[in-house]
Amino acid sequence: MFRNILIPTVSTLALAAVLSTQAQPFSGPRGPMEFSDMDLDSNGYVSPDEFARHRAARMSERAAQGRLLRNAAQAPSFEGWDTDSDGQLSRTEVTNGQQARFDERVAAGRPCRRNP
């Protein structure tokens, strides 16, 4: 009887110890992308290429940290934020797009995080 209790208990404790040593808290940036990080050439606008490169880099960084990317398919498109259809994003368009996305998530009851 003692053996029937001891083996599962020890196995459970060993598994918990292994999992707790491998758990890494997320330490990267959370919340919306910073405009200055997206504007790679610092000209005050974000081109489609800059938008795509920054998004790819951010997703790669998060994947390397073990973060799940289950909502990547729902990420806003460049065209969705380019409200004046001039082929580039201004700081205002980025801010408005981020705020709209935040408001949608709050209205849907999904968790939201903002940079501190």
SULDA-V6200 format. One line per field, one symbol per residue. ss: DSSP state (a for helix, b for strand, c for the rest). phi: phi as a letter, one per 20 degrees, with the letter a starting at -180 (. if undefined). burial: 1 if it has 16 or more other C-alpha atoms within 10 Angstrom, else 0. A space follows every 10 residues. Layout:
# SULDA-V6200
ss=???
phi=???
burial=???
This chain:
# SULDA-V6200
ss=caaaaaaaaa aaaaaaaaaa aacccccccc ccccaaaacc cccccbbaaa aaaaaaaaaa aaaacccccc caaacccaaa accccccbbc aaaaaaaaaa aaaaaaaccc cccccc
phi=.gffefffff ffffffffff fefdffcefd nfffgfffef elencdegff gfffffffff ffffenffdf dffeffegff eefelenbde gfffffffff fffffffeme fccdff
burial=0000000000 0000000000 0000000000 0110100111 0000111101 1001100010 0100000000 0000000100 1110000111 1011101100 1100000000 000000
